[in-house]
Amino acid sequence: MTMELSGLPPAASAAFAQLNSARDSFKAFFKNHAGGALPGPKYDFYDPPLAVTIEGSLFFDMTHASGSRPGPASLKSRMPVIWEVHPISKIVFK
């Protein structure tokens, strides 16, 4: 399942603080683990896998219904759904 940290709305938006907090948690985790580098614009695999708890909006992404499925090439055939959590409103690394 795809999870997305979205861009931020304007600072005056009611959702700004919560979405920014999720982004800050994500950045803080990778700053303190993985040598301070944020993941890039590709899919990263971690061994062992990272344990996280995610909260956000369930989103059926129709843009993938007739086009390419989301996900890394090595997993696309095993990702039959196009549901996403988008945007992530809270992320807790364990």
Secondary structure by P-SEA (a helix, b strand, c coil): ccccccccccccccaaaaaaaaaaaaaaaaaacccccccccbbbbbcccccccccccccccccccccccccccccccccccccccccccccccc
